Amino acid sequence: TFTVSNLGMFGIDEFTAIINAPDSCILAIGGIDQVPVVKNGQIVPGNIMKVTLTCDHRVVDGATGAAFLQTLKSLLEEPVRILA
């Protein structure tokens, strides 16, 4: 099974969640911060959120976990892709 743990609502920016049996992964969601980012050569306000994934490597290979995070990142950055 898979668990999502969100501490962002408590002002926590980043944390590492610990897997509880019988889960194979847990996704830790931190808060959203507004920071300066470069977009189209301009410095503009941007939102960032730190997300970490803890996996039981007996069940999930690290490369598979990394691929999951890359897909999640791309969907969060462009949510309209979820509809495609």
LUMKOLGU-182785 format. One record per atom (N, C-alpha, C, O): atom name; residue number from 1; z, x, y. Coordinates in nm, 4 decimals, decimal comma, always signed. Example, Ala and Ser with C-alpha at 12.3 -4.5 7.8 and 13.67 -1.06 7.14 Angstrom:
2
+----+-----+----------+----------+----------+
: at :   i :        z :        x :        y :
+----+-----+----------+----------+----------+
:  N :   1 :  +0,7800 :  +1,3190 :  -0,5690 :
: CA :   1 :  +0,7800 :  +1,2300 :  -0,4500 :
:  C :   1 :  +0,7800 :  +1,3200 :  -0,3300 :
:  O :   1 :  +0,8465 :  +1,4236 :  -0,3319 :
:  N :   2 :  +0,7080 :  +1,2850 :  -0,2250 :
: CA :   2 :  +0,7140 :  +1,3670 :  -0,1060 :
:  C :   2 :  +0,7870 :  +1,2900 :  +0,0030 :
:  O :   2 :  +0,8039 :  +1,3409 :  +0,1138 :
+----+-----+----------+----------+----------+
END
This chain:
84
+----+-----+----------+----------+----------+
: at :   i :        z :        x :        y :
+----+-----+----------+----------+----------+
:  N :   1 :  +0,0000 :  +0,0836 :  -0,1194 :
: CA :   1 :  +0,0000 :  +0,0000 :  +0,0000 :
:  C :   1 :  +0,0000 :  +0,0872 :  +0,1245 :
:  O :   1 :  +0,0117 :  +0,2094 :  +0,1165 :
:  N :   2 :  -0,0133 :  +0,0225 :  +0,2393 :
: CA :   2 :  -0,0310 :  +0,0913 :  +0,3672 :
:  C :   2 :  +0,0585 :  +0,0231 :  +0,4698 :
:  O :   2 :  +0,0639 :  -0,0998 :  +0,4753 :
:  N :   3 :  +0,1289 :  +0,1016 :  +0,5514 :
: CA :   3 :  +0,2180 :  +0,0477 :  +0,6532 :
:  C :   3 :  +0,1772 :  +0,0987 :  +0,7900 :
:  O :   3 :  +0,1300 :  +0,2115 :  +0,8038 :
:  N :   4 :  +0,1959 :  +0,0146 :  +0,8919 :
: CA :   4 :  +0,1759 :  +0,0540 :  +1,0311 :
:  C :   4 :  +0,3117 :  +0,0483 :  +1,0996 :
:  O :   4 :  +0,3818 :  -0,0525 :  +1,0913 :
:  N :   5 :  +0,3488 :  +0,1572 :  +1,1675 :
: CA :   5 :  +0,4749 :  +0,1650 :  +1,2405 :
:  C :   5 :  +0,4451 :  +0,1885 :  +1,3878 :
:  O :   5 :  +0,3806 :  +0,2873 :  +1,4230 :
:  N :   6 :  +0,4916 :  +0,0983 :  +1,4745 :
: CA :   6 :  +0,4647 :  +0,1055 :  +1,6174 :
:  C :   6 :  +0,5956 :  +0,1261 :  +1,6930 :
:  O :   6 :  +0,6821 :  +0,0385 :  +1,6931 :
:  N :   7 :  +0,6100 :  +0,2420 :  +1,7572 :
: CA :   7 :  +0,7251 :  +0,2668 :  +1,8443 :
:  C :   7 :  +0,6823 :  +0,2775 :  +1,9901 :
:  O :   7 :  +0,7647 :  +0,3048 :  +2,0773 :
:  N :   8 :  +0,5539 :  +0,2562 :  +2,0167 :
: CA :   8 :  +0,5024 :  +0,2635 :  +2,1526 :
:  C :   8 :  +0,5709 :  +0,1671 :  +2,2468 :
:  O :   8 :  +0,5889 :  +0,1986 :  +2,3644 :
:  N :   9 :  +0,6096 :  +0,0505 :  +2,1982 :
: CA :   9 :  +0,6745 :  -0,0502 :  +2,2817 :
:  C :   9 :  +0,8132 :  -0,0063 :  +2,3284 :
:  O :   9 :  +0,8709 :  -0,0673 :  +2,4185 :
:  N :  10 :  +0,8667 :  +0,0997 :  +2,2669 :
: CA :  10 :  +0,9962 :  +0,1533 :  +2,3064 :
:  C :  10 :  +0,9834 :  +0,2787 :  +2,3918 :
:  O :  10 :  +1,0821 :  +0,3483 :  +2,4155 :
:  N :  11 :  +0,8611 :  +0,3080 :  +2,4384 :
: CA :  11 :  +0,8388 :  +0,4244 :  +2,5237 :
:  C :  11 :  +0,8206 :  +0,5546 :  +2,4473 :
:  O :  11 :  +0,8223 :  +0,6618 :  +2,5079 :
:  N :  12 :  +0,8033 :  +0,5479 :  +2,3162 :
: CA :  12 :  +0,7812 :  +0,6670 :  +2,2346 :
:  C :  12 :  +0,6327 :  +0,7003 :  +2,2388 :
:  O :  12 :  +0,5494 :  +0,6165 :  +2,2044 :
:  N :  13 :  +0,5990 :  +0,8223 :  +2,2809 :
: CA :  13 :  +0,4588 :  +0,8623 :  +2,2920 :
:  C :  13 :  +0,3987 :  +0,9052 :  +2,1589 :
:  O :  13 :  +0,2825 :  +0,8765 :  +2,1306 :
:  N :  14 :  +0,4783 :  +0,9742 :  +2,0772 :
: CA :  14 :  +0,4257 :  +1,0291 :  +1,9519 :
:  C :  14 :  +0,5410 :  +1,0495 :  +1,8550 :
:  O :  14 :  +0,6499 :  +1,0914 :  +1,8944 :
:  N :  15 :  +0,5161 :  +1,0194 :  +1,7276 :
: CA :  15 :  +0,6168 :  +1,0436 :  +1,6246 :
:  C :  15 :  +0,5474 :  +1,0564 :  +1,4898 :
:  O :  15 :  +0,4317 :  +1,0174 :  +1,4743 :
:  N :  16 :  +0,6179 :  +1,1102 :  +1,3945 :
: CA :  16 :  +0,5671 :  +1,1209 :  +1,2584 :
:  C :  16 :  +0,6488 :  +1,0269 :  +1,1712 :
:  O :  16 :  +0,7701 :  +1,0433 :  +1,1580 :
:  N :  17 :  +0,5832 :  +0,9297 :  +1,1125 :
: CA :  17 :  +0,6514 :  +0,8321 :  +1,0284 :
:  C :  17 :  +0,6661 :  +0,8873 :  +0,8867 :
:  O :  17 :  +0,5828 :  +0,9647 :  +0,8397 :
:  N :  18 :  +0,7721 :  +0,8464 :  +0,8207 :
: CA :  18 :  +0,8001 :  +0,8905 :  +0,6836 :
:  C :  18 :  +0,7627 :  +0,7785 :  +0,5873 :
:  O :  18 :  +0,7989 :  +0,6626 :  +0,6077 :
:  N :  19 :  +0,6902 :  +0,8146 :  +0,4828 :
: CA :  19 :  +0,6448 :  +0,7171 :  +0,3833 :
:  C :  19 :  +0,7638 :  +0,6646 :  +0,3035 :
:  O :  19 :  +0,8501 :  +0,7409 :  +0,2601 :
:  N :  20 :  +0,7663 :  +0,5332 :  +0,2852 :
: CA :  20 :  +0,8650 :  +0,4695 :  +0,1980 :
:  C :  20 :  +0,7939 :  +0,4224 :  +0,0715 :
:  O :  20 :  +0,6828 :  +0,3698 :  +0,0778 :
:  N :  21 :  +0,8586 :  +0,4416 :  -0,0430 :
: CA :  21 :  +0,7997 :  +0,3944 :  -0,1692 :
:  C :  21 :  +0,7847 :  +0,2430 :  -0,1622 :
:  O :  21 :  +0,8731 :  +0,1771 :  -0,1074 :
:  N :  22 :  +0,6802 :  +0,1858 :  -0,2134 :
: CA :  22 :  +0,5702 :  +0,2406 :  -0,2908 :
:  C :  22 :  +0,4449 :  +0,2696 :  -0,2065 :
:  O :  22 :  +0,3353 :  +0,2788 :  -0,2617 :
:  N :  23 :  +0,4594 :  +0,2839 :  -0,0752 :
: CA :  23 :  +0,3429 :  +0,3068 :  +0,0119 :
:  C :  23 :  +0,2750 :  +0,4389 :  -0,0194 :
:  O :  23 :  +0,3376 :  +0,5330 :  -0,0683 :
:  N :  24 :  +0,1444 :  +0,4439 :  +0,0100 :
: CA :  24 :  +0,0702 :  +0,5687 :  -0,0040 :
:  C :  24 :  +0,0410 :  +0,6309 :  +0,1315 :
:  O :  24 :  +0,0158 :  +0,7511 :  +0,1403 :
:  N :  25 :  +0,0440 :  +0,5492 :  +0,2391 :
: CA :  25 :  +0,0201 :  +0,5992 :  +0,3753 :
:  C :  25 :  +0,1014 :  +0,5183 :  +0,4750 :
:  O :  25 :  +0,1376 :  +0,4034 :  +0,4495 :
:  N :  26 :  +0,1294 :  +0,5803 :  +0,5889 :
: CA :  26 :  +0,1905 :  +0,5096 :  +0,7009 :
:  C :  26 :  +0,1262 :  +0,5611 :  +0,8285 :
:  O :  26 :  +0,1148 :  +0,6819 :  +0,8497 :
:  N :  27 :  +0,0846 :  +0,4683 :  +0,9130 :
: CA :  27 :  +0,0190 :  +0,4995 :  +1,0392 :
:  C :  27 :  +0,1208 :  +0,4819 :  +1,1506 :
:  O :  27 :  +0,1772 :  +0,3737 :  +1,1669 :
:  N :  28 :  +0,1446 :  +0,5879 :  +1,2275 :
: CA :  28 :  +0,2407 :  +0,5858 :  +1,3376 :
:  C :  28 :  +0,1658 :  +0,5675 :  +1,4692 :
:  O :  28 :  +0,0785 :  +0,6476 :  +1,5028 :
:  N :  29 :  +0,1996 :  +0,4621 :  +1,5438 :
: CA :  29 :  +0,1333 :  +0,4291 :  +1,6696 :
:  C :  29 :  +0,2291 :  +0,4563 :  +1,7848 :
:  O :  29 :  +0,3379 :  +0,3990 :  +1,7910 :
:  N :  30 :  +0,1875 :  +0,5449 :  +1,8766 :
: CA :  30 :  +0,2663 :  +0,5740 :  +1,9958 :
:  C :  30 :  +0,2219 :  +0,4872 :  +2,1122 :
:  O :  30 :  +0,1295 :  +0,4067 :  +2,1001 :
:  N :  31 :  +0,2896 :  +0,5050 :  +2,2257 :
: CA :  31 :  +0,2573 :  +0,4279 :  +2,3451 :
:  C :  31 :  +0,1285 :  +0,4743 :  +2,4111 :
:  O :  31 :  +0,0776 :  +0,5827 :  +2,3824 :
:  N :  32 :  +0,0768 :  +0,3906 :  +2,4999 :
: CA :  32 :  -0,0439 :  +0,4228 :  +2,5754 :
:  C :  32 :  -0,0027 :  +0,4846 :  +2,7082 :
:  O :  32 :  +0,0809 :  +0,4295 :  +2,7798 :
:  N :  33 :  -0,0617 :  +0,5995 :  +2,7407 :
: CA :  33 :  -0,0371 :  +0,6685 :  +2,8673 :
:  C :  33 :  -0,1660 :  +0,6734 :  +2,9470 :
:  O :  33 :  -0,2747 :  +0,6864 :  +2,8906 :
:  N :  34 :  -0,1530 :  +0,6628 :  +3,0791 :
: CA :  34 :  -0,2702 :  +0,6784 :  +3,1654 :
:  C :  34 :  -0,2714 :  +0,8213 :  +3,2181 :
:  O :  34 :  -0,1741 :  +0,8680 :  +3,2773 :
:  N :  35 :  -0,3839 :  +0,8901 :  +3,1955 :
: CA :  35 :  -0,3995 :  +1,0303 :  +3,2351 :
:  C :  35 :  -0,5367 :  +1,0490 :  +3,2987 :
:  O :  35 :  -0,6268 :  +0,9680 :  +3,2774 :
:  N :  36 :  -0,5530 :  +1,1567 :  +3,3776 :
: CA :  36 :  -0,6863 :  +1,1843 :  +3,4317 :
:  C :  36 :  -0,7807 :  +1,2320 :  +3,3215 :
:  O :  36 :  -0,7447 :  +1,3172 :  +3,2402 :
:  N :  37 :  -0,9020 :  +1,1762 :  +3,3197 :
: CA :  37 :  -1,0047 :  +1,2173 :  +3,2245 :
:  C :  37 :  -1,1357 :  +1,2373 :  +3,2996 :
:  O :  37 :  -1,1561 :  +1,1803 :  +3,4068 :
:  N :  38 :  -1,2242 :  +1,3183 :  +3,2426 :
: CA :  38 :  -1,3561 :  +1,3395 :  +3,3023 :
:  C :  38 :  -1,4537 :  +1,2450 :  +3,2343 :
:  O :  38 :  -1,4696 :  +1,2476 :  +3,1122 :
:  N :  39 :  -1,5192 :  +1,1608 :  +3,3149 :
: CA :  39 :  -1,6179 :  +1,0660 :  +3,2634 :
:  C :  39 :  -1,7384 :  +1,0685 :  +3,3565 :
:  O :  39 :  -1,7273 :  +1,0387 :  +3,4754 :
:  N :  40 :  -1,8541 :  +1,1045 :  +3,3004 :
: CA :  40 :  -1,9769 :  +1,1160 :  +3,3796 :
:  C :  40 :  -1,9602 :  +1,2135 :  +3,4962 :
:  O :  40 :  -2,0109 :  +1,1893 :  +3,6058 :
:  N :  41 :  -1,8887 :  +1,3242 :  +3,4720 :
: CA :  41 :  -1,8705 :  +1,4270 :  +3,5738 :
:  C :  41 :  -1,7682 :  +1,3922 :  +3,6803 :
:  O :  41 :  -1,7512 :  +1,4682 :  +3,7756 :
:  N :  42 :  -1,7003 :  +1,2806 :  +3,6670 :
: CA :  42 :  -1,5997 :  +1,2369 :  +3,7642 :
:  C :  42 :  -1,4626 :  +1,2338 :  +3,6966 :
:  O :  42 :  -1,4515 :  +1,2062 :  +3,5772 :
:  N :  43 :  -1,3591 :  +1,2625 :  +3,7743 :
: CA :  43 :  -1,2227 :  +1,2489 :  +3,7235 :
:  C :  43 :  -1,1780 :  +1,1063 :  +3,7534 :
:  O :  43 :  -1,1736 :  +1,0635 :  +3,8687 :
:  N :  44 :  -1,1449 :  +1,0337 :  +3,6468 :
: CA :  44 :  -1,1048 :  +0,8934 :  +3,6586 :
:  C :  44 :  -0,9812 :  +0,8696 :  +3,5715 :
:  O :  44 :  -0,9533 :  +0,9488 :  +3,4815 :
:  N :  45 :  -0,9064 :  +0,7608 :  +3,5972 :
: CA :  45 :  -0,7931 :  +0,7296 :  +3,5097 :
:  C :  45 :  -0,8431 :  +0,6891 :  +3,3709 :
:  O :  45 :  -0,9412 :  +0,6159 :  +3,3579 :
:  N :  46 :  -0,7753 :  +0,7370 :  +3,2696 :
: CA :  46 :  -0,8099 :  +0,7017 :  +3,1319 :
:  C :  46 :  -0,6841 :  +0,6751 :  +3,0515 :
:  O :  46 :  -0,5775 :  +0,7285 :  +3,0822 :
:  N :  47 :  -0,6960 :  +0,5939 :  +2,9502 :
: CA :  47 :  -0,5828 :  +0,5620 :  +2,8635 :
:  C :  47 :  -0,5908 :  +0,6439 :  +2,7356 :
:  O :  47 :  -0,6974 :  +0,6560 :  +2,6752 :
:  N :  48 :  -0,4769 :  +0,7003 :  +2,6944 :
: CA :  48 :  -0,4694 :  +0,7715 :  +2,5667 :
:  C :  48 :  -0,3541 :  +0,7143 :  +2,4850 :
:  O :  48 :  -0,2546 :  +0,6663 :  +2,5393 :
:  N :  49 :  -0,3701 :  +0,7206 :  +2,3549 :
: CA :  49 :  -0,2668 :  +0,6756 :  +2,2633 :
:  C :  49 :  -0,2666 :  +0,7730 :  +2,1462 :
:  O :  49 :  -0,3717 :  +0,8026 :  +2,0893 :
:  N :  50 :  -0,1501 :  +0,8222 :  +2,1108 :
: CA :  50 :  -0,1402 :  +0,9154 :  +1,9984 :
:  C :  50 :  -0,1085 :  +0,8377 :  +1,8711 :
:  O :  50 :  -0,0180 :  +0,7544 :  +1,8664 :
:  N :  51 :  -0,1868 :  +0,8686 :  +1,7685 :
: CA :  51 :  -0,1738 :  +0,8033 :  +1,6387 :
:  C :  51 :  -0,1662 :  +0,9125 :  +1,5329 :
:  O :  51 :  -0,2477 :  +1,0048 :  +1,5330 :
:  N :  52 :  -0,0697 :  +0,9029 :  +1,4431 :
: CA :  52 :  -0,0604 :  +0,9996 :  +1,3339 :
:  C :  52 :  -0,0593 :  +0,9249 :  +1,2007 :
:  O :  52 :  -0,0130 :  +0,8112 :  +1,1913 :
:  N :  53 :  -0,1108 :  +0,9911 :  +1,0996 :
: CA :  53 :  -0,1168 :  +0,9329 :  +0,9659 :
:  C :  53 :  -0,0430 :  +1,0247 :  +0,8698 :
:  O :  53 :  -0,0711 :  +1,1443 :  +0,8622 :
:  N :  54 :  +0,0512 :  +0,9677 :  +0,7971 :
: CA :  54 :  +0,1210 :  +1,0408 :  +0,6923 :
:  C :  54 :  +0,0724 :  +0,9865 :  +0,5588 :
:  O :  54 :  +0,0755 :  +0,8656 :  +0,5357 :
:  N :  55 :  +0,0275 :  +1,0757 :  +0,4708 :
: CA :  55 :  -0,0284 :  +1,0347 :  +0,3411 :
:  C :  55 :  +0,0462 :  +1,1017 :  +0,2271 :
:  O :  55 :  +0,0911 :  +1,2158 :  +0,2384 :
:  N :  56 :  +0,0583 :  +1,0294 :  +0,1181 :
: CA :  56 :  +0,1056 :  +1,0870 :  -0,0070 :
:  C :  56 :  -0,0163 :  +1,1518 :  -0,0723 :
:  O :  56 :  -0,1068 :  +1,0818 :  -0,1177 :
:  N :  57 :  -0,0192 :  +1,2843 :  -0,0771 :
: CA :  57 :  -0,1373 :  +1,3556 :  -0,1256 :
:  C :  57 :  -0,1597 :  +1,3404 :  -0,2764 :
:  O :  57 :  -0,2612 :  +1,3865 :  -0,3286 :
:  N :  58 :  -0,0679 :  +1,2777 :  -0,3448 :
: CA :  58 :  -0,0934 :  +1,2447 :  -0,4855 :
:  C :  58 :  -0,1890 :  +1,1262 :  -0,4950 :
:  O :  58 :  -0,2528 :  +1,1045 :  -0,5981 :
:  N :  59 :  -0,1980 :  +1,0496 :  -0,3852 :
: CA :  59 :  -0,2797 :  +0,9280 :  -0,3839 :
:  C :  59 :  -0,4001 :  +0,9407 :  -0,2912 :
:  O :  59 :  -0,5102 :  +0,8978 :  -0,3257 :
:  N :  60 :  -0,3790 :  +0,9996 :  -0,1731 :
: CA :  60 :  -0,4838 :  +1,0076 :  -0,0702 :
:  C :  60 :  -0,5074 :  +1,1537 :  -0,0340 :
:  O :  60 :  -0,4147 :  +1,2239 :  +0,0064 :
:  N :  61 :  -0,6308 :  +1,1988 :  -0,0485 :
: CA :  61 :  -0,6682 :  +1,3348 :  -0,0100 :
:  C :  61 :  -0,6649 :  +1,3471 :  +0,1426 :
:  O :  61 :  -0,6962 :  +1,2513 :  +0,2134 :
:  N :  62 :  -0,6276 :  +1,4632 :  +0,1925 :
: CA :  62 :  -0,6205 :  +1,4860 :  +0,3366 :
:  C :  62 :  -0,7525 :  +1,4625 :  +0,4080 :
:  O :  62 :  -0,7538 :  +1,4113 :  +0,5199 :
:  N :  63 :  -0,8631 :  +1,4989 :  +0,3452 :
: CA :  63 :  -0,9952 :  +1,4778 :  +0,4059 :
:  C :  63 :  -1,0253 :  +1,3288 :  +0,4200 :
:  O :  63 :  -1,0866 :  +1,2865 :  +0,5181 :
:  N :  64 :  -0,9824 :  +1,2497 :  +0,3227 :
: CA :  64 :  -1,0011 :  +1,1049 :  +0,3301 :
:  C :  64 :  -0,9170 :  +1,0464 :  +0,4430 :
:  O :  64 :  -0,9628 :  +0,9586 :  +0,5162 :
:  N :  65 :  -0,7949 :  +1,0951 :  +0,4568 :
: CA :  65 :  -0,7092 :  +1,0509 :  +0,5668 :
:  C :  65 :  -0,7680 :  +1,0866 :  +0,7020 :
:  O :  65 :  -0,7632 :  +1,0062 :  +0,7951 :
:  N :  66 :  -0,8234 :  +1,2066 :  +0,7138 :
: CA :  66 :  -0,8863 :  +1,2495 :  +0,8393 :
:  C :  66 :  -1,0082 :  +1,1640 :  +0,8710 :
:  O :  66 :  -1,0305 :  +1,1288 :  +0,9869 :
:  N :  67 :  -1,0868 :  +1,1303 :  +0,7700 :
: CA :  67 :  -1,2036 :  +1,0441 :  +0,7904 :
:  C :  67 :  -1,1600 :  +0,9053 :  +0,8374 :
:  O :  67 :  -1,2243 :  +0,8451 :  +0,9234 :
:  N :  68 :  -1,0505 :  +0,8552 :  +0,7805 :
: CA :  68 :  -0,9966 :  +0,7260 :  +0,8245 :
:  C :  68 :  -0,9584 :  +0,7313 :  +0,9722 :
:  O :  68 :  -0,9908 :  +0,6400 :  +1,0481 :
:  N :  69 :  -0,8893 :  +0,8384 :  +1,0132 :
: CA :  69 :  -0,8489 :  +0,8514 :  +1,1535 :
:  C :  69 :  -0,9695 :  +0,8624 :  +1,2461 :
:  O :  69 :  -0,9678 :  +0,8068 :  +1,3560 :
:  N :  70 :  -1,0735 :  +0,9326 :  +1,2040 :
: CA :  70 :  -1,1950 :  +0,9423 :  +1,2861 :
:  C :  70 :  -1,2595 :  +0,8052 :  +1,3041 :
:  O :  70 :  -1,3037 :  +0,7710 :  +1,4138 :
:  N :  71 :  -1,2650 :  +0,7275 :  +1,1973 :
: CA :  71 :  -1,3218 :  +0,5928 :  +1,2060 :
:  C :  71 :  -1,2361 :  +0,5039 :  +1,2953 :
:  O :  71 :  -1,2890 :  +0,4303 :  +1,3785 :
:  N :  72 :  -1,1045 :  +0,5101 :  +1,2786 :
: CA :  72 :  -1,0133 :  +0,4317 :  +1,3621 :
:  C :  72 :  -1,0304 :  +0,4675 :  +1,5090 :
:  O :  72 :  -1,0352 :  +0,3790 :  +1,5945 :
:  N :  73 :  -1,0396 :  +0,5965 :  +1,5388 :
: CA :  73 :  -1,0584 :  +0,6437 :  +1,6762 :
:  C :  73 :  -1,1858 :  +0,5858 :  +1,7367 :
:  O :  73 :  -1,1845 :  +0,5353 :  +1,8489 :
:  N :  74 :  -1,2948 :  +0,5932 :  +1,6626 :
: CA :  74 :  -1,4220 :  +0,5438 :  +1,7164 :
:  C :  74 :  -1,4172 :  +0,3925 :  +1,7386 :
:  O :  74 :  -1,4752 :  +0,3435 :  +1,8356 :
:  N :  75 :  -1,3501 :  +0,3179 :  +1,6519 :
: CA :  75 :  -1,3393 :  +0,1729 :  +1,6689 :
:  C :  75 :  -1,2481 :  +0,1356 :  +1,7853 :
:  O :  75 :  -1,2743 :  +0,0379 :  +1,8554 :
:  N :  76 :  -1,1420 :  +0,2118 :  +1,8066 :
: CA :  76 :  -1,0535 :  +0,1847 :  +1,9201 :
:  C :  76 :  -1,1213 :  +0,2180 :  +2,0524 :
:  O :  76 :  -1,0983 :  +0,1511 :  +2,1532 :
:  N :  77 :  -1,2053 :  +0,3219 :  +2,0518 :
: CA :  77 :  -1,2752 :  +0,3612 :  +2,1742 :
:  C :  77 :  -1,3877 :  +0,2643 :  +2,2087 :
:  O :  77 :  -1,4196 :  +0,2457 :  +2,3261 :
:  N :  78 :  -1,4481 :  +0,2023 :  +2,1071 :
: CA :  78 :  -1,5575 :  +0,1065 :  +2,1281 :
:  C :  78 :  -1,5353 :  -0,0143 :  +2,0368 :
:  O :  78 :  -1,6009 :  -0,0263 :  +1,9333 :
:  N :  79 :  -1,4428 :  -0,1044 :  +2,0744 :
: CA :  79 :  -1,4074 :  -0,2153 :  +1,9854 :
:  C :  79 :  -1,5227 :  -0,3100 :  +1,9525 :
:  O :  79 :  -1,5169 :  -0,3812 :  +1,8522 :
:  N :  80 :  -1,6265 :  -0,3119 :  +2,0345 :
: CA :  80 :  -1,7408 :  -0,3983 :  +2,0049 :
:  C :  80 :  -1,8071 :  -0,3585 :  +1,8729 :
:  O :  80 :  -1,8750 :  -0,4403 :  +1,8108 :
:  N :  81 :  -1,7880 :  -0,2342 :  +1,8298 :
: CA :  81 :  -1,8439 :  -0,1871 :  +1,7020 :
:  C :  81 :  -1,7822 :  -0,2598 :  +1,5822 :
:  O :  81 :  -1,8418 :  -0,2636 :  +1,4745 :
:  N :  82 :  -1,6636 :  -0,3169 :  +1,6005 :
: CA :  82 :  -1,6004 :  -0,3911 :  +1,4912 :
:  C :  82 :  -1,6855 :  -0,5124 :  +1,4548 :
:  O :  82 :  -1,6878 :  -0,5549 :  +1,3393 :
:  N :  83 :  -1,7551 :  -0,5676 :  +1,5532 :
: CA :  83 :  -1,8379 :  -0,6861 :  +1,5310 :
:  C :  83 :  -1,9723 :  -0,6538 :  +1,4678 :
:  O :  83 :  -2,0409 :  -0,7429 :  +1,4178 :
:  N :  84 :  -2,0101 :  -0,5262 :  +1,4700 :
: CA :  84 :  -2,1427 :  -0,4879 :  +1,4190 :
:  C :  84 :  -2,1462 :  -0,4831 :  +1,2680 :
:  O :  84 :  -2,2502 :  -0,4526 :  +1,2096 :
+----+-----+----------+----------+----------+
END
